[in-house]
Amino acid sequence: MTGGSGCFGVFVHKMRTPVSRWGSGEGMVKADLAVVGGTVVTGSHVTRADVLVREGRIAAVLAGGAETGADRIVDAGGLLVLPGMVDTHVHLMDPGPTEREDFPTGTAAAAARGVTTLVEHTHAHPVRNREELLDKVMYLRGRSNVSFGLAAHVWPDRIAAMEDAWRAGVTFFKVFTCTTHGVPGIEGDDLRQVFRLVSGFGGTCLVHAEDETRTADAERALRAAGRTDPGVITEWRSREAELEAVRAVTDLAVETGARLTIAHVSSPPVAEAIEAARRRGADVAAEACPQYLLLEEDGVVAHGALRKFTPPARNRSTEDADAMWRLLADGVLTHVATDHAPSTMAQKLAGDIWEAPFGLPGLDTTTRLLLDAAAVGRLSWSDLVRRYAEAPAKRYGLWPAKGRLGEGADADLVLVDPAAIVEIRDEDVISKAGWTPFAGRTTRGDVVRVFLGGQEIARGGMPRDERTGRFLPGPGLADPREVLA
Ligand SMILES: [Zn+2]
């Protein structure tokens, strides 16, 4: 806060229509920041309104004119005002293989593009119990530009430690049905037991679903045939392997009542399997990532390891892409996440296709790609806010402080110029990856200013070199003093 005193508060005349109001007394809201003249976009409304911020939170959202007496006034004329995005599937490798990414670089990329909250987990340095969570929280102090939660990994011999980790504040548990990225897979009765436990203590799981037997058999056969061409990826990580695992997992969701999210849904048949389980009572969310909306299956043949991620891209035509965007707009795919899992180009291309690390960078590009989807009519502005802010915040217990532009929420605000035309370029990538599979695309709509708790953290695509982002404990936290002290 700069200058001013209490008497420089904002007087809200009764004739102005409050969209929402938080504060004492009829009609008067004091503010230390006012974002005025913009078009406020929430999951349900698009309204000309001013946003008043006090002590890091949204004090009021007021439709009407631009008069205000706040200490700081930001003119949002011609701009959209969105809540900060919430990306719940992010790998920042820190602590871990920080030659690929770290918290300062990854969260700087997030801040620049309006992602003000993320939930992180690193396969090479997993959190599997309370102590590992508290160690990581301690280590990450002062290393994040944005608010962050931390997920745990389900580990076969440490299932008993899960509830304790939940009570210590992990956001969710990551489960693999197949051994991938060095994380052991869990299937059958073991997976049933995990889901029963999670259901019992009210937790939630993010499930990477590919069938262990099918992927292992395919890998053996492809290697035995001497194959090292990039076409092995789609045969190894087949549609059948994904679909079979998703069916098994969602059957267990029906049986155990566990709240699950199927990570990175690749194609409409997977979404249909999830819908079928929902009709049988399963509480299963479905995650959409830009690579399954915009990249095509044969891209891996042309670009090799630079398109190696799993499950692989499945789209074969514009019609396939249109179907995926419709599933997202309709909410069958419940929310967007990047699955940001960067490697530099050199790291990607160091060995053959088998040795190359899986994964793509995503934090630098996801908001731009969604804004462009809104510009071309694949989503509405409100769809974007619902799918990349509201729904993930609600799913993982971060709501109502995060993902929401309304009274009492954290003042995490993203100002967007809807008319800006940008070319996505490798040289603008802030992530350590230093490249993006979306380079060369021209998109419409760009993030111009970003606020975290009322403080500006990025402007014109440039993040401020300040790491004020704090750890957000998950909803199972038993004793807030433990991690907040
Ligand atoms: Zn992932």
Boltz pocket constraint, residues with backbone or C-beta under 6 A from the ligand:
constraints:
  - pocket:
      binder: B
      contacts: [[A, 89], [A, 91], [A, 339], [A, 341]]
      max_distance: 6.0
